[in-house]
Amino acid sequence: MTDPNTTDTQDFTLNQDPAPESRAQEAIKKGANADNPMGAGWERKTLETLAMAAITEQRQARRWRNAIRLAWLLFLVGLVWVGMDRKGTSADVTAPHTAMVKIEGEIASGAEASAELVVAAMRSAFEDKGAQAVVLLINSPGGSPVQAGIINDEIRRLKALHQKPVYAVVEETCASAAYYIAVGADKIFVDKASVVGSIGVLMDGFGFTGLMEKLGVERRLMTAGENKGFLDPFSPQTEKQRLFAQTMLDQIHQQFIAVVKTGRGNRLKETPETFSGLFWTGQQAVDMGLADQLGNVDFVAREVVKAEELIDYTRKDNVAERLVKRFGAAIGDGAVRAARTMPGLR
């Protein structure tokens, strides 16, 4: 005989839903469903993805560190290169040859035609036992009288010390400070169409005082010293200041004239226009005694020096030097900008 209570209990147990834990395990086994949309093993996949991302990030960071280290290594190698190799050619070429030093572009401190680089190149050329003569190949519109004066003085010193001739060969232009240098040579050779001369001195600028008055703009410049701002373009120039500047220019002009007369001697056929600041063709310069004869650098090496092989001693900033200078200039510019934010003296 069956107990009714027992039957009801068994039926209840058989029809009862599985436990929640069993349902979760079954869902994981079967894969994604409404309760588990990410599918089976999503935790593992997520961990793998995060691990790969971390590894990739570490690799990229390591590459950047290596790149930075390599950049610093190249920078240091560049510094060593700058210190050990500044010459345009190898030194002590004992075979007979004509040494050449180029003077191109603006003659100014920091430029390729600066006294620092030109003088260093000339010294190397003169000291080379194989150099029969030194040729200055000039193509310059001029520049700083100070830089030109330093080069001219060194030409005369090196000539006397080494007893070697120096010839200046003009290509396109030899004007102003470039001619200041050229007259230090024993002879000057030009092309018939070269531009030669411009024996004079200038100081240029602008004045905006009249325009400022029309625009109603007031210039507020404070100085300590009566003439500290006399070259300021936004301030009026007094007659006293103008005469002061003119006196200075005249003095430098007379120094230029004295150097030309010393260098050219009795070859110079002086006229009222010789030192007026005018310039002439190469043919006219020969006729006036500003140059000696027509000829190019190959002609001078072959026919005058009698050593046809030309070796270039010109010194130039190499890539490493330019990078170093730009790096230093950037730092200096930052310091200047910082200093300008505070009151200072100039």
C-alpha positions, 0 to 999 in steps of 0.5 A: 500500500502506498503512502500518499504523503510519500508519493507527493514528495517524490513527485515534487522532487522530480519536477523541481528545477535544477539548482542555480549552480547547476544551471550556471555550469551547464551554461558555461559548458554549452556556450553563450546564451541569454544569461551568458552573452560572452560565451564560454571562456570569456574570462580567459580570453580577456586575460589573454588580451590584457596580457598581450596589450601589456607586452606590446606596450612594454615593447614600444617603450623599450624601442623608444628607450633604445631610440633615445639612447641611439640619438644621444650616442650619435650626438656624442659621436658628433661632438667627438667628430667636431673636435677631431675633424674641422678641416676641409682636406687632409693636412700635410700633403707633401706633393707640390700643389696650390693651396686654395681657401674659399671666401664665399658669402657674407663675411661675418662672425658665425658665417662660413666666411668668418675670420675664425674659419678662414684664418684656420684654413689659411694657417693649415695651407701655409704650414703644409710643406707641399703648398707652393702658394695660397690662393684665396678664391673670393666670391663675396659682397662684403660684410664685417670690417672687423672680420675682414681686418682680422683676415687681412692682418693674418694674411700679412703675418703668414706671408712673412712667416712662411715666405709663400706668395698669396694670390686673390682670385675673384669670381663673381663679386669682391666688394667692400669687406671682401676687397678689404681681404683681397688687398692683402694678397700679392696679386689680385686676379679677376674675370672681366665681368667680375664686380670689384670695389665698393670701398666705403662704409655704411650704417643703415636703418629706418625712422618711423617717427613721422608715421607714428605721429600720424597714427597717434602712436606714442613711443615709450622708451626709457634709458639710462644714458643720454644717447643709449637709444640714439639708433632706435628707429622709433625715436627722433635723431638729433644732429649731435647723434648724427654727427657722432655716427658719421664721425665713426663711419669716416674713421672706419672708412679711412682705415679701409683706405689705408689698408687698400693703399698699403696693399696696392702701393704704386699699382693703384691709380687713384681718382676722386671716385676710387674711395667713393663707394662705387664698384666696377667691372673686373676689366675696369678694376684692372685699368684702375689698379684695383686688380692686376690681371684677368685670370681664374683659379686654374690659370693661376695654379697652372701659369703663375704658381706652376703647381696645377694640382689644387687642394681645397683647405676651406673649413666649413661647419659639418653636419655635427657642428651645425646640429650642436650650434642649433642645439646651443642656440635653442637653449640660448634662445630659451634663456633669453626669452626667460630673461626678457620676462624680467626687467634687465639691462641692454 
